[in-house]
Amino acid sequence: MIREFFIAWKQSWVKAAICCMLAMLTSDFWEPWLGWHAFYIMIGLTLLSGVLLLRFLYLILNMLGPLGRTKWHYIQSAWLALAFMVSYLYFNGNLSIERFMGKPVLVAGREGAANCTTVLKLFPNGHFKLQSVCFGISSLEGDWHKKSDTIFFTDFSGRSDVQRFHYACYDSLPKTTGKKDFLFLYDISKPAKDSLWLRIEYDSTHTVK
């Protein structure tokens, strides 16, 4: 029975379930490199998950009758159930490298039109991730260090068409309380007026040596 369980992956339904599960689990690695194309791939994965769910329900209903109680029905159902369980528990990038970096020491973000969001995370190991989600995902990663009230970004990685911000300063927005609870990100190749502001949600960078 155990041998047949591992042989069953050769069946197209089982292959589709495993591929769908792996794609969802590792989405945090491939989405930033595909940009807006990732949006359509995730729609395709969602539709595929729906088809697989219908197949799973069909197998379960068949097993309620005498003709569906075969060894391969049980094995195929077990594979599909495993794929759905893992995808549900660890959906959408839970194999992300962020899980191994510890709790961020700074989180800042903003929400724009059409629910587009930009989030910056600084990690205690000196790594940062700036991610924008708007009909697709783009991200900028690299190293960071802080001098006084300025945060510097270096050693960038990611797609070449993603804007590189080289440093960030604490400041306040006009007509606000005056507290410096915003970060302004600057690209040295562009005018200062084109900076990107993010609202600071959490900041303990002072504890990083």
C-alpha positions in Angstrom: 0.0 0.0 0.0 2.8 2.4 0.9 4.6 1.6 -2.4 1.5 2.3 -4.4 1.1 5.6 -2.5 4.4 6.9 -3.9 3.8 5.4 -7.3 0.5 7.3 -7.6 2.2 10.6 -8.1 2.6 9.6 -11.8 -1.1 10.1 -12.3 -2.0 13.5 -13.9 -4.4 14.5 -11.1 -1.8 13.9 -8.4 0.9 15.7 -10.4 -1.3 18.7 -10.8 -2.1 18.8 -7.1 1.6 18.6 -6.1 2.7 21.2 -8.6 -0.1 23.5 -7.5 0.9 23.0 -3.8 4.6 23.7 -4.5 3.8 26.8 -6.6 1.7 28.3 -3.8 4.2 27.4 -1.0 7.1 29.0 -2.9 5.2 32.0 -4.3 7.3 34.4 -2.3 10.4 33.4 -4.3 9.0 33.6 -7.8 6.3 36.3 -7.7 8.7 39.3 -7.4 10.6 38.2 -10.5 7.5 37.9 -12.7 5.9 41.3 -11.8 2.4 41.7 -13.0 2.5 38.3 -14.8 2.4 36.8 -11.3 -1.2 38.1 -10.9 -2.4 36.0 -13.8 -0.5 32.9 -12.6 -2.1 33.1 -9.2 -5.5 33.3 -10.9 -4.6 30.2 -12.8 -3.5 28.4 -9.6 -6.7 29.4 -7.9 -8.8 28.0 -10.8 -6.6 24.8 -10.8 -7.2 24.5 -7.0 -11.0 24.7 -7.6 -10.8 22.0 -10.3 -8.7 19.8 -8.0 -11.2 20.3 -5.2 -14.1 19.2 -7.4 -12.0 16.1 -8.3 -11.4 15.4 -4.6 -15.1 15.7 -3.8 -15.9 13.4 -6.8 -13.6 10.8 -5.4 -15.1 11.1 -1.9 -18.6 10.7 -3.2 -17.5 7.7 -5.3 -16.0 6.0 -2.3 -19.4 6.1 -0.6 -20.6 3.6 -3.2 -19.3 0.0 -3.7 -17.7 0.8 -7.1 -15.5 3.6 -5.7 -13.9 1.7 -2.9 -10.8 0.7 -4.8 -7.2 1.0 -3.7 -6.4 3.8 -6.3 -9.4 5.8 -5.2 -8.1 5.9 -1.7 -4.5 6.6 -2.7 -5.5 9.5 -5.1 -7.8 10.9 -2.5 -5.0 10.8 0.1 -2.6 12.7 -2.2 -5.2 15.4 -2.9 -6.1 15.7 0.7 -2.4 16.1 1.6 -1.9 18.8 -1.0 -5.0 20.7 0.1 -4.0 20.4 3.8 -0.5 21.7 3.3 -1.7 24.5 0.9 -4.3 25.6 3.5 -1.9 25.6 6.4 1.0 27.2 4.6 -0.7 29.2 1.9 0.9 32.1 0.0 4.7 32.1 0.5 5.0 30.5 3.9 8.3 29.0 2.8 9.5 32.6 2.6 13.1 33.4 3.5 11.6 36.0 5.9 10.7 33.1 8.3 14.4 32.6 8.9 15.3 36.2 9.4 13.6 36.8 12.7 11.1 39.5 13.6 11.6 42.8 11.6 13.1 45.7 13.6 11.2 48.2 11.5 8.0 47.9 9.5 6.8 50.9 7.4 4.2 51.0 4.7 1.5 52.8 2.8 -1.6 52.1 0.8 -2.3 53.8 -2.5 -5.0 53.9 -5.1 -6.7 50.6 -6.0 -5.5 49.0 -2.8 -1.9 49.0 -4.0 0.4 48.7 -1.0 4.1 49.2 -0.4 5.8 47.7 2.7 9.4 48.1 3.9 10.8 45.6 6.4 14.3 45.8 8.1 15.6 42.7 9.7 18.0 42.4 12.6 20.6 40.5 10.4 21.0 43.6 8.3 18.8 42.5 5.4 15.9 44.6 4.1 12.9 43.9 1.8 10.8 46.6 0.1 7.7 45.0 -1.6 5.0 46.7 -3.7 1.8 44.9 -4.5 -0.3 46.4 -7.3 -1.7 44.0 -9.9 1.5 42.1 -9.5 4.4 42.0 -7.0 7.8 43.7 -7.2 10.4 43.7 -4.5 13.8 45.2 -3.7 16.1 43.5 -1.3 19.6 44.1 0.0 21.5 45.2 3.1 20.8 48.2 5.4 22.7 50.1 8.1 21.8 53.1 10.1 23.7 56.3 10.9 22.0 58.8 13.2 18.6 59.3 11.7 19.4 58.0 8.2 19.1 54.5 7.0 21.3 53.5 4.1 20.5 50.7 1.6 23.2 48.7 -0.3 23.9 45.5 -2.2 20.6 45.4 -4.0 19.1 42.3 -5.5 15.9 41.9 -7.5 14.7 42.8 -11.0 16.6 45.5 -12.7 13.5 47.5 -13.6 12.6 47.9 -9.9 13.5 51.4 -8.5 16.5 51.5 -6.2 16.2 53.6 -3.1 19.6 54.4 -1.6 18.7 55.9 1.7 15.8 56.9 4.0 15.3 59.7 6.5 12.8 60.1 9.4 10.5 63.0 8.9 6.9 64.2 9.2 4.3 64.9 6.6 3.0 68.5 6.1 -0.1 69.3 8.2 0.5 66.4 10.6 1.4 66.4 14.3 5.0 67.1 13.5 6.2 63.7 14.9 8.8 62.0 12.7 6.8 58.9 12.3 7.3 58.6 8.6 10.2 57.4 6.5 11.1 59.2 3.2 13.0 57.0 0.8 15.3 58.6 -1.7 16.7 57.5 -5.0 20.0 59.5 -5.7 19.3 59.4 -9.4 16.0 61.3 -9.0 15.1 64.7 -7.5 14.4 64.8 -3.7 10.8 65.8 -4.4 10.2 62.3 -5.9 10.8 60.6 -2.6 8.6 57.8 -1.4 7.0 58.2 2.0 6.0 55.3 4.3 4.2 55.4 7.6 6.2 53.7 10.4 4.2 51.0 12.0 7.0 49.6 14.2 10.5 50.7 14.9 13.2 49.2 17.2 16.2 49.9 15.1 17.8 51.5 18.1 18.3 48.1 19.6 20.4 46.8 16.6 24.1 47.2 17.2 
